Amino acid sequence: MKSDRKKTSEIGKVEKALNLKPEENLEVFSKEKQEEFAAKKEKHKHVAQKFECIDKSNYKEYVYNKSPKSSHFKNMFWAFLIGGLICVIGQALIELFVYLNMPKDEASVLASSVLVALAAIFTGFGIYDLLGRFAGAGSTVPITGFSNAIVAPALEFRCEGMIYGLGAKMFLVAGPVIVNGVAISVLIALLTLLFTGGG
């Protein structure tokens, strides 16, 4: 029984590697599938022989061979599109609040708050993580990306308790950003005061 399950599991792995549909049977291959299987087998055999012994000289090449390949242009396109869309939503919120007779400064603050709240809620439901996998850098637009960087670790470490989990790990990713942001802001303020007299 156990060996049957193991055999089924191994067959499932091979089917997944060959991208077989559920209705297709491993034992009844079309000629094209047999050729595809032979080509993949040969490729894996070649890679296995090449990296039989991994050391400092071939480790980088091994990692390159194992890493999933992606298109830079495709990634840049989706990052630009999704990042731009988030910014457009932010601007639309500002325009809406201004239209509702709110001063522009207050409208900007409220629009930022809405974006932060939405990103936190979407992170909680796992939607923002899916967006991040799809959009890449486009999902790290400062406002929403910062919200995600705080909420995601808080959710991940909540099982460790309110103090050591939530409290300690919430700013794990965002902490350096806050520290460096505050430090640089103070430095710029001091330089402005020094060179312009605060005017």
C-alpha positions in Angstrom: 0.0 0.0 0.0 2.8 2.4 1.0 4.9 1.5 -2.1 1.8 2.0 -4.3 1.4 5.5 -2.9 5.1 6.2 -3.4 4.9 5.0 -7.0 1.8 7.2 -7.6 3.6 10.2 -6.1 6.7 9.6 -8.4 4.4 9.2 -11.5 2.7 12.5 -10.5 6.1 14.2 -10.3 7.0 13.0 -13.8 3.6 14.0 -15.2 4.1 17.5 -13.7 7.6 17.7 -15.2 6.2 16.7 -18.6 3.1 19.0 -18.3 0.7 16.1 -18.9 -3.0 16.6 -18.6 -4.9 14.5 -16.0 -6.5 12.4 -18.6 -3.2 11.4 -20.2 -1.5 8.2 -19.1 2.2 8.0 -18.6 2.3 4.5 -20.1 0.5 5.6 -23.4 2.6 8.3 -24.8 2.1 9.9 -28.2 5.3 10.0 -30.3 5.7 13.7 -29.6 5.4 13.1 -25.8 8.0 10.3 -26.0 10.4 12.6 -27.9 9.8 15.4 -25.4 10.4 13.1 -22.5 13.6 11.8 -24.1 14.8 15.3 -24.7 14.1 16.4 -21.1 15.7 13.2 -19.7 18.8 13.9 -21.8 19.0 17.5 -20.6 18.6 16.5 -17.0 21.2 13.7 -17.4 23.6 16.2 -18.9 23.1 18.7 -16.1 23.4 16.0 -13.4 26.7 14.9 -14.9 28.0 18.4 -15.2 27.1 19.2 -11.5 28.0 15.8 -10.0 30.4 17.6 -7.7 29.4 21.1 -6.7 32.2 23.4 -5.4 33.2 27.1 -5.5 34.1 26.9 -9.2 30.7 25.8 -10.5 28.3 26.9 -7.8 27.2 30.1 -9.5 26.6 28.3 -12.8 24.6 25.6 -10.9 22.4 28.3 -9.3 21.9 29.9 -12.7 20.8 26.6 -14.2 18.4 25.9 -11.4 16.9 29.4 -11.1 13.6 30.1 -12.9 14.2 32.3 -16.0 12.1 35.4 -16.4 11.7 38.2 -19.0 13.1 41.5 -17.8 11.0 43.5 -20.3 7.8 41.7 -19.3 8.6 42.3 -15.6 9.3 46.0 -16.3 6.1 46.3 -18.3 3.9 44.9 -15.5 5.8 46.8 -12.8 5.2 50.1 -14.7 1.5 49.2 -15.4 0.6 48.1 -11.9 2.7 50.8 -10.1 1.2 53.5 -12.4 -2.3 52.1 -11.8 -1.8 52.4 -8.0 -0.6 56.0 -8.4 -3.6 56.8 -10.7 -6.0 55.4 -8.0 -4.2 57.7 -5.4 -4.6 60.7 -7.7 -8.3 59.9 -8.4 -8.9 59.7 -4.6 -7.3 63.2 -4.2 -9.4 64.6 -7.0 -12.5 63.0 -5.5 -11.8 64.5 -2.0 -11.1 68.0 -3.5 -14.3 67.7 -5.5 -16.1 67.1 -2.1 -14.8 70.6 -1.0 -11.8 69.4 1.0 -8.6 71.4 1.0 -5.9 69.8 -1.3 -3.4 69.2 1.6 -6.0 67.4 3.6 -7.3 65.5 0.5 -3.7 64.2 -0.1 -3.3 63.0 3.5 -6.7 61.3 3.4 -6.0 59.6 0.0 -2.7 58.3 1.4 -4.5 57.0 4.4 -7.1 55.2 2.3 -4.3 53.6 0.2 -2.5 52.4 3.3 -5.7 51.0 4.7 -6.6 49.2 1.5 -3.1 47.7 1.1 -3.2 46.5 4.7 -6.6 44.9 4.2 -5.5 43.3 0.9 -2.4 42.0 2.6 -4.5 40.4 5.3 -6.6 38.6 2.7 -3.5 37.5 0.7 -4.5 39.5 -2.3 -1.5 41.9 -2.1 0.9 39.0 -2.1 -0.6 37.7 -5.4 -0.3 41.2 -6.8 3.3 41.4 -5.7 4.2 38.1 -7.4 2.5 39.3 -10.6 3.6 43.0 -10.6 7.0 42.7 -8.8 8.5 46.2 -8.1 5.2 47.8 -9.2 3.6 46.7 -6.0 6.2 48.4 -3.9 5.0 51.9 -4.7 6.0 53.7 -1.5 2.6 54.1 0.2 1.1 50.7 -0.5 4.4 48.8 -0.4 5.2 50.3 3.0 1.9 49.2 4.4 2.4 45.7 3.0 5.9 45.6 4.5 4.5 46.3 8.0 1.4 44.1 7.8 3.0 41.0 6.2 5.6 40.3 9.0 2.9 41.0 11.6 0.7 38.3 10.1 3.6 35.9 9.7 4.9 36.1 13.3 1.5 36.6 15.1 1.7 33.0 16.4 4.7 34.0 18.5 2.6 36.3 20.6 1.8 40.0 20.9 5.2 41.1 22.3 7.9 38.7 20.7 5.9 38.1 17.5 3.7 41.0 16.5 5.5 43.8 18.4 9.1 42.7 17.7 8.7 41.5 14.1 6.2 44.1 12.7 8.9 46.5 11.6 11.4 43.8 10.5 11.3 45.0 6.9 10.0 48.5 7.3 12.3 49.4 10.3 15.4 50.2 8.3 13.3 52.4 5.9 11.9 54.3 8.9 15.3 54.8 10.6 17.1 55.9 7.4 14.1 58.1 6.4 14.0 59.9 9.7 17.9 60.2 9.9 18.1 61.7 6.3 15.2 64.0 7.0 16.9 65.4 10.1 20.2 65.7 8.1 18.5 67.6 5.3 16.7 69.9 7.8 20.0 70.7 9.5 21.7 71.4 6.1 18.7 73.6 5.1 18.9 75.5 8.4 22.7 75.9 8.0 22.7 77.2 4.4 19.5 79.1 4.2 19.0 80.2 7.7 15.7 78.3 7.9 14.0 80.5 5.3 
